[in-house]
Amino acid sequence: MTVLTTSSRVDDILRRSAARTPASTALVFGDREWTYAALDDAVTRAAARLLGLGAVKGDRVAAYGKNSDAYLIGYLACARAGLVHVPVNFALQGEELAYLLEQSGSTVVLADPALCSAVDALRAETGVEQVLELRDGPGSLLAEASEGPVPELDVRVADTDLVQLLYTSGTTSRPKGAMMTHRALVHEYLSCLVGLDLDAGDNPLHAMPLYHSAQMHVFLMPWLAVGARNTLVEAPDPTDLLNRIEADGHGAFFAAPTLWVAMANHPAFTDRDLSSLRKAYYGASIMPGPVLDKLRSALPGLGLYNCFGQSEIGPLATVLRPEEHADRPASAGRSALFVELRVVDDKGEGVAPGELGEVVYRSPQLCLGYWDKPEETEEAFRGGWFHSGDLVRADAEGYIEVVDRIKDVINTGGVLVASREIEDVLFAHPGVAEAAVVGVADDKWIEAVTAYVVPAPGADTEALPDLLIEHVRERLAPFKVPKAVRVVTELPRNASGKILKRELRDRGA
């Protein structure tokens, strides 16, 4: 293979591990097991297949499928071929899917067989020219990548070239495609290795969606960089995950808090031998205190890591490490290796320790901007810093506490209230399993503080709203007390576990 490159690229991560430990197991998915050498060869074959379709450097290739070995191969093949990978939520259909395909300008779509028809139906309104099955059938990308001679590639790819359009979760507006370069993601991988103590012997289990930045870029790719044995499952099922941890001795696992909640509350949690689990990672939203306590109690040797950030920075920005949890349980930690952060007011001036402000970043991990959105890019990078939209406070040692998304701050009667502060109080009530607080448009209050709660098992759902209102009244100022508490069976979330507060606001309108 002839690859002309100026520095380190995303696919070099795998190539170097394959050179060091070619016979070691890189990936297990279902009944398929890939050594590092075999996986690297498969990526080269897949890259040749994509180029054989007529794709040229810089073309966007959308990936529309559930977790699989083929999905990972597709991502790395795009990187090796100089193409721009566009991960798409496999749950999207119709207008939402069409928007991402059209906005990204994707001409090729790699899709699971069951999803191909959804893409075919949109060809007339998008620029999609070809749909290639990711896996299962003859002629699929996986079939082409699995066997045959390893072709010679003559590809000129620099680390400053784009490798992915990483679309934001779109919890408040239309998703925007963060333009990620090879260089940005390789820096982010190193930040993860250092901040999260990732090791070749961790035997990690991967269950969150690979189309989301955290599972792919904070965990799977960095663990491939150090030569770990990675087990990938198609979808996160609490029963299956608990069984796997016990049976296969997995030592590390990442999940959104909603999945940790489901696992910790599962009847099998106390019956399974989970002692092999030494590292537990979480992020994307609040981890309920009772769940953290349950994990610590059941697994006293477990190290907990809180990972915070956003798509535009790869996504890891800060880490709260195990030794820091006891003293700062509400903190999101300090900046990662290649991240510089400040907390600023609405004029861009730094605020004193302990004062509220927006966290802004400078980092080689950052995206170049948003695809085909110059005005949004200029606004996000104003003053030479990337403006995150997160309202935080930082102490004198640089530890940040995330108060809220700026767009989620509630204006009630002209007073600004952080929804997260109220959520923390609600979580402390034994009748609450999950909670989200939003501002609902109101003629009198501008926005009425409204809480949506998922009751804990055994809670009296009829009495719960009044109990919670009194619970908050005893602990917070009167203007922070919810005007209404609505009991629901579940909260709307995206696949990364983030609560879709715009949906809750729409419900209350």
C-alpha positions in Angstrom: 0.0 0.0 0.0 1.4 3.4 -1.0 0.0 6.1 1.2 1.4 9.6 0.9 0.8 11.5 4.1 2.2 14.6 5.9 1.6 13.3 9.5 -0.6 11.0 11.5 -4.1 10.2 10.2 -7.1 8.4 11.7 -6.4 5.1 9.9 -2.8 5.2 10.9 -4.1 4.4 14.4 -5.1 0.9 13.3 -2.1 0.5 10.9 0.4 1.1 13.7 -1.3 -1.3 16.1 -1.4 -3.9 13.4 2.4 -3.5 12.9 3.1 -3.9 16.6 0.7 -6.7 17.4 -0.6 -8.2 14.2 -1.9 -11.5 15.7 -3.7 -9.9 18.7 -7.5 -9.7 18.7 -8.6 -6.2 17.7 -12.4 -6.6 17.5 -15.1 -9.1 18.4 -18.6 -8.8 16.9 -21.0 -11.6 17.2 -19.3 -14.8 15.9 -16.6 -12.8 14.0 -13.2 -12.1 15.5 -10.6 -9.8 13.8 -6.9 -9.7 14.5 -5.3 -6.3 14.1 -3.6 -7.5 10.9 -6.9 -8.8 9.4 -8.8 -5.7 10.4 -6.2 -3.5 8.8 -6.2 -5.5 5.6 -10.0 -5.3 5.5 -9.9 -1.5 5.8 -7.6 -1.3 2.8 -9.9 -3.6 0.7 -12.9 -1.5 1.7 -11.1 1.7 0.8 -10.4 0.3 -2.6 -14.1 -0.7 -3.0 -15.2 2.9 -2.2 -12.8 4.4 -4.6 -13.9 1.8 -7.2 -17.4 3.3 -7.0 -16.0 6.5 -8.4 -15.7 8.4 -5.2 -12.9 10.9 -5.1 -11.1 12.7 -2.4 -13.3 14.9 -0.3 -16.6 13.2 -1.3 -19.0 12.6 1.5 -20.0 9.1 2.4 -22.9 8.7 4.8 -23.0 5.7 7.2 -26.5 4.6 8.1 -26.5 1.5 10.3 -26.4 0.0 13.7 -23.2 -1.1 15.5 -21.2 -3.7 13.6 -17.7 -4.6 12.5 -18.7 -3.4 9.1 -19.6 0.0 10.4 -16.1 0.5 11.9 -14.4 -0.8 8.7 -16.5 1.7 6.7 -15.3 4.6 8.9 -11.6 3.7 8.7 -11.9 2.9 5.0 -13.2 6.4 4.3 -10.3 7.8 6.3 -7.8 5.7 4.3 -9.4 6.6 0.9 -9.5 10.4 1.6 -13.3 10.5 1.9 -15.4 12.3 4.5 -17.4 9.9 6.7 -20.9 11.2 7.7 -22.4 9.2 10.6 -26.2 9.2 10.6 -28.6 8.1 13.4 -30.1 4.8 12.2 -33.4 5.8 13.8 -33.9 8.8 11.4 -36.2 8.5 8.5 -38.1 10.7 6.0 -37.4 14.4 6.3 -34.8 14.2 9.1 -32.8 11.7 7.1 -33.2 13.7 3.9 -31.9 16.8 5.7 -28.6 15.2 6.7 -28.0 13.5 3.4 -28.8 16.7 1.5 -27.0 19.1 3.8 -23.8 17.0 3.9 -23.9 16.5 0.1 -23.4 12.8 0.6 -23.2 11.0 -2.8 -22.7 7.5 -1.4 -24.5 5.8 1.5 -23.3 2.8 3.4 -26.4 1.3 4.9 -27.5 -1.8 6.8 -29.6 -4.0 4.5 -32.8 -3.3 6.4 -32.3 0.5 6.0 -31.4 0.6 2.3 -35.0 1.2 1.2 -35.3 4.3 3.4 -32.4 5.8 1.5 -33.6 4.7 -1.9 -36.9 6.5 -1.3 -35.0 9.8 -0.9 -32.7 9.7 -3.9 -34.8 12.1 -5.9 -34.6 14.8 -3.2 -31.0 14.3 -2.2 -27.7 14.0 -4.0 -27.3 10.3 -3.2 -26.0 8.4 -6.2 -25.2 5.0 -4.8 -26.3 2.9 -1.8 -24.0 0.1 -0.7 -25.0 -2.5 1.8 -22.7 -2.4 4.9 -23.0 -6.1 5.8 -24.6 -9.5 5.5 -25.1 -10.0 1.8 -22.7 -10.8 -1.1 -21.4 -7.7 -2.6 -21.7 -5.8 0.7 -18.8 -3.7 2.0 -18.1 -6.3 4.6 -18.0 -9.2 2.1 -15.7 -7.2 -0.2 -13.4 -6.3 2.7 -13.2 -9.8 4.3 -11.2 -11.7 1.7 -9.1 -11.5 -1.4 -5.8 -9.8 -2.2 -4.9 -6.6 -0.4 -4.7 -3.9 -3.1 -2.1 -1.2 -3.5 -3.6 2.2 -2.8 -2.1 5.4 -4.1 -3.8 8.0 -1.9 -2.6 11.4 -1.0 -4.2 12.3 2.3 -2.9 14.9 4.8 -3.8 15.2 8.5 -5.3 18.5 7.8 -7.9 17.0 5.5 -11.5 16.4 6.6 -12.3 12.9 7.7 -15.8 13.3 9.2 -18.8 15.6 9.4 -19.8 15.0 13.0 -23.4 16.3 13.3 -24.4 17.9 16.5 -27.2 16.2 18.4 -29.7 18.9 17.5 -31.3 19.1 20.9 -32.3 22.7 20.4 -32.1 23.3 16.6 -31.3 21.7 13.3 -28.1 19.6 13.5 -24.9 21.2 12.2 -22.0 19.2 10.6 -18.8 19.8 12.6 -15.9 19.5 10.2 -13.4 17.2 11.8 -9.9 16.7 10.4 -7.6 13.7 10.9 -5.4 16.0 13.0 -8.2 17.0 15.3 -9.4 13.5 16.0 -5.9 12.1 16.5 -5.2 14.8 19.1 -8.5 13.9 20.8 -7.6 10.2 20.9 -4.4 11.0 22.8 -6.3 13.2 25.2 -8.6 10.2 25.9 -5.7 7.8 26.4 -4.1 10.1 29.0 -7.2 11.3 30.8 -9.2 8.1 30.9 -6.3 5.6 31.6 -7.1 3.5 28.6 -4.9 0.4 28.5 -4.4 -2.6 26.3 -5.4 -5.0 29.0 -8.8 -3.4 29.7 -10.9 -5.8 27.7 -13.5 -3.1 27.0 -17.1 -3.7 26.1 -18.7 -1.2 23.6 -22.5 -0.9 23.4 -23.4 2.8 22.7 -24.0 3.8 19.1 -20.9 4.2 17.0 -22.5 7.0 14.9 -22.3 9.1 18.1 -18.9 10.7 18.8 -18.4 9.4 22.3 -18.4 5.7 21.7 -16.4 5.9 18.5 -13.9 8.7 19.3 -13.5 8.6 23.1 -13.4 4.8 23.5 -13.3 2.5 20.5 -10.6 4.3 18.4 -8.3 5.1 21.4 -8.5 1.5 22.6 -7.6 0.3 19.1 -4.6 2.7 19.3 -3.2 0.8 22.4 -3.9 -2.6 21.1 -6.9 -3.7 23.3 -9.3 -6.5 22.6 -12.6 -4.7 21.8 -16.0 -6.4 22.0 -18.7 -4.6 20.1 -22.5 -5.3 20.5 -25.2 -4.1 18.1 -27.4 -2.5 20.7 -27.3 -2.0 24.5 -29.5 -4.5 26.4 -29.0 -4.4 30.2 -29.5 -8.1 30.6 -27.0 -9.0 27.9 -24.5 -6.5 29.1 -24.5 -7.7 32.7 -24.2 -11.3 31.4 -21.3 -10.4 29.2 -19.4 -8.6 31.9 -19.6 -11.6 34.1 -18.9 -14.2 31.5 -16.2 -12.5 29.5 -14.5 -10.6 32.4 -14.8 -7.1 30.8 -12.7 -4.6 32.7 -14.0 -1.3 31.2 -17.4 -0.1 30.0 -18.9 3.3 28.9 -22.6 4.1 29.0 -24.9 7.1 29.1 -26.4 7.6 32.6 -29.7 6.3 31.4 -28.1 2.9 30.6 -26.2 2.9 33.9 -29.5 3.5 35.6 -31.1 0.6 33.8 -28.2 -1.7 34.7 -27.9 -0.7 38.3 -31.7 -1.2 38.8 -31.8 -4.5 37.0 -32.7 -7.5 39.1 -29.6 -9.3 37.9 -27.3 -6.5 39.0 -26.7 -8.0 42.5 -26.7 -11.6 41.2 -23.9 -11.2 38.6 -20.2 -11.4 39.4 -19.1 -8.0 38.1 -15.8 -7.9 39.9 -13.8 -7.8 36.7 -15.2 -4.3 36.0 -12.5 -1.8 37.1 -13.3 1.3 35.0 -16.8 2.8 34.5 -17.2 5.8 32.2 -20.3 8.0 31.9 -21.2 11.3 30.3 -23.8 13.2 28.2 -26.1 14.0 31.1 -26.4 13.9 34.9 -25.6 10.7 36.7 -28.1 10.3 39.5 -26.3 10.3 42.9 -28.1 7.1 44.1 -26.9 5.2 41.1 -23.3 6.3 41.7 -23.7 5.2 45.3 -25.0 1.9 44.2 -22.2 1.3 41.8 -19.6 2.2 44.5 -21.2 0.0 47.1 -21.5 -3.0 44.9 -18.1 -2.6 43.2 -15.7 -0.9 45.7 -12.8 -1.3 43.4 -14.5 0.5 40.5 -13.0 3.7 39.1 -15.6 6.2 37.9 -14.8 8.7 35.2 -17.2 11.6 34.2 -16.6 12.6 30.6 -17.8 16.0 29.4 -17.6 17.8 26.1 -19.4 18.1 22.8 -19.2 17.0 19.2 -17.3 20.0 18.0 -14.3 19.1 20.2 -14.1 15.5 19.2 -16.0 15.2 21.9 -13.9 15.0 25.1 -13.2 18.4 26.7 -13.0 17.6 30.5 -12.6 14.6 32.7 -13.4 14.0 36.4 -11.2 11.1 37.4 -11.9 8.4 40.1 -9.8 10.0 42.8 -11.6 13.3 42.3 -15.2 12.0 42.6 -15.3 11.9 46.4 -14.5 15.6 46.8 -16.3 17.0 43.8 -19.2 14.7 43.0 -21.0 17.5 41.0 -18.0 18.5 38.9 -17.3 17.6 35.3 -13.6 17.7 36.0 -10.7 19.6 34.4 -9.6 20.1 30.9 -8.2 17.2 28.9 -4.6 17.1 27.7 -5.0 19.2 24.5 -7.8 21.4 25.7 -7.6 25.0 27.0 -10.7 26.4 28.5 -11.9 29.7 30.0 -15.2 30.8 31.6 -16.4 34.1 30.2 -19.4 36.5 30.5 -21.6 37.6 27.6 -18.9 40.1 26.6 -16.2 37.5 26.3 -14.4 38.7 29.5 -13.1 36.1 32.0 -15.1 35.7 35.2 -13.7 35.2 38.7 -13.6 31.6 40.1 -17.0 30.5 41.3 -18.9 32.9 39.0 -21.2 31.7 36.3 -20.3 32.0 32.7 -20.0 30.3 29.4 -17.1 27.8 28.9 -15.1 28.5 25.8 -12.3 26.4 24.3 -9.1 26.6 22.3 -7.7 23.2 21.1 -6.3 21.3 18.2 -9.2 18.9 18.8 -11.7 21.5 17.6 -13.6 21.3 14.3 -12.8 23.7 11.5 -16.4 25.0 11.7 -19.8 23.9 10.5 -20.3 22.5 7.0 -21.8 25.0 4.7 -22.8 27.3 7.6 -20.4 30.2 7.6 -22.5 32.5 9.8 -22.9 29.9 12.5 -19.2 29.1 12.3 -18.2 32.8 12.7 -20.6 33.1 15.7 -19.3 29.9 17.4 -15.6 31.0 17.0 -16.0 34.7 17.8 -13.0 36.2 19.6 -10.7 33.3 18.7 -12.4 30.8 21.1 -15.1 28.2 20.5 -18.2 29.1 22.4 -19.8 25.9 23.8 -23.2 27.2 24.9 -22.6 25.6 28.3 -23.2 27.6 31.4 -20.6 26.6 34.1 -18.7 27.8 37.1 -15.0 27.0 37.6 -13.1 26.9 40.9 -9.6 28.3 41.4 -8.1 24.9 40.5 -9.8 24.7 37.1 -12.6 22.2 37.9 -15.8 23.0 36.2 -19.4 22.4 37.3 -21.9 22.4 34.5 -24.9 24.4 35.5 -27.0 24.2 32.3 -27.0 24.7 28.6 -27.4 28.5 28.1 -30.5 27.8 25.9 -32.0 25.7 28.7 -31.9 28.5 31.3 -35.4 29.4 32.3 -36.7 33.0 32.3 -39.4 32.9 34.9 -40.9 36.3 35.8 -37.8 38.0 34.5 -35.5 36.0 36.8 -33.1 33.5 35.2 -33.1 30.0 36.7 -30.8 27.1 35.8 -32.9 24.0 35.2 -30.1 21.7 36.3 -30.2 23.2 39.9 -33.8 22.1 40.2 -33.1 18.7 38.6 -30.4 18.0 41.2 -32.9 18.6 44.0 -35.5 16.4 42.3 -33.0 13.6 41.9 -32.5 13.6 45.6 -36.1 12.5 46.3 -36.5 8.7 46.6 -39.6 8.8 44.4 -37.7 10.0 41.4 -35.8 7.8 38.9 -35.2 10.5 36.3 -36.1 14.2 36.0 -35.9 17.1 33.5 -36.9 20.7 34.0 -37.9 23.1 31.3 -39.5 26.5 30.8 -42.9 26.4 29.2 -44.3 29.5 27.6 -46.6 31.3 30.0 -48.6 34.5 29.7 -47.9 35.4 33.4 -44.4 34.1 34.1 -42.9 34.4 30.5 -41.7 30.8 31.1 -43.2 28.6 33.8 -40.8 26.2 35.5 -42.1 22.7 34.6 -40.7 19.4 35.8 -41.1 16.1 34.0 -40.2 13.1 36.2 -40.0 9.3 35.7 -41.1 7.8 39.0 -38.9 5.3 40.9 -40.3 1.8 41.3 -43.0 1.7 44.0 -43.6 5.5 44.0 -47.1 6.8 44.5 -47.5 8.5 41.1 -50.7 10.3 42.1 -49.2 11.9 45.2 -45.7 12.4 43.6 -46.3 15.9 42.0 -47.4 17.5 45.3 -44.7 15.8 47.2 -42.0 17.0 44.8 -43.3 20.6 44.7 -43.0 20.6 48.5 -39.6 18.9 48.4 -38.2 21.7 46.1 -39.9 24.4 48.1 -38.1 23.3 51.3 -34.7 23.5 49.5 -34.8 26.3 46.9 -36.1 29.9 46.5 -39.8 30.2 45.8 -39.3 31.3 42.2 -37.4 28.1 41.4 -40.3 25.8 42.6 -42.0 24.1 39.6 -45.3 25.4 38.7 -46.2 21.9 37.5 -44.8 18.4 37.9 -45.7 15.9 35.2 -45.2 12.2 35.7 -44.1 10.4 32.6 -43.0 6.8 31.8 -39.8 8.0 30.0 -38.0 11.1 28.9 -37.3 11.8 25.3 -33.6 11.3 24.5 -31.3 11.1 21.5 -29.1 8.0 21.1 -26.2 9.6 23.1 -28.5 9.8 26.2 -29.1 13.6 26.1 -32.6 14.6 27.0 -34.4 16.4 24.2 -35.7 19.3 26.1 -37.2 21.0 23.1 -39.7 18.1 22.9 -40.6 18.6 26.5 -41.1 22.3 25.9 -43.3 21.5 22.9 -45.4 19.1 25.0 -46.2 21.9 27.5 -46.9 24.6 25.0 
